[in-house]
Amino acid sequence: MKTIKVTLNSIDKVKNFVNAISKFDSDFDLVSGRYVIDAKSIMGIFSLDLSKPIELTIHDDKAFDHVAGTLKDFIVE
């Protein structure tokens, strides 16, 4: 299990993020404070505070590099 920070500060970014991450069979969670939601749930994402970066947890270590490459536009350092 690995985590990276992503920013989803617009409606278009959320839609593009969900479309990109839904192509993977792995499980992903978004963690914001004490809230943990399924990263493939567009409704769940809109329930979070999107003004700050959010932690993306990738549960499949083998897929990490491929996922990180696909989501490079959303990743923040």
N, C-alpha and C positions, 0 to 999 in steps of 0.2 A: 504494500500500500504506500503510495507516494502522494504528496500534495504540492500544488502550485497555486499561485494567486492569479486570479483573472478579474478583469473589469468588464462589467455589463451595464454601462451607464446610459444606454438608449434602447428604445424598443427594437430598432433594427439590429443592434448588437445581440440582443436576447434571442430574436428569431434566428439569426445566422448561427449563433452558438448552439441552440437546440438542434437545428438542422445538421450541423457538423457533428455533434456528439452522438446524435441518434444513429449514425452510421456504424457505430461500434457496438459489439455484443457485450462488452464489459459493463460493470456497474460503476457509477459515478455519483458522488454526493457533493453538494455545495454546502459549505458551513459558514454561517454568518452569526457570530455571537453564540447563543445557545441553540440556534435553529439549524437543523440538518434536513435538507430536502434532496429529492432525486434530481440530479442535474439534467435529466431528460424531460422534466416536467415544466412546461412553459408557465403554467399557472403557479406552480410552486416558486419559480424564480421571481415572479412578479410580487410575491408575498415578502420578499427580502428587501433590505435597505440596499439599493443599487448605487447609492452615491459613493460607496467605499468599495475597495477591492474585496473579493470574496475568495475563500479557499476552496479549491476544487480537489477532492480526494479521488484518486484513481486506484481502484481496487485490484487491477491486473498489472503487476510490475512489468510483465513481458510486453505489454502494449504501450507502456509509458512514452517511449521515444516517438512512436507513430502518432499517438494522441497529442503529445506536446507539439509536434510539427504541424499537425492539422489545425491546432488551436493557437498558433503563434500570434495571430492578430489580437487575441484576447488576453494574452499573458502579460502580467506586469512584474517588474523585478522587485 
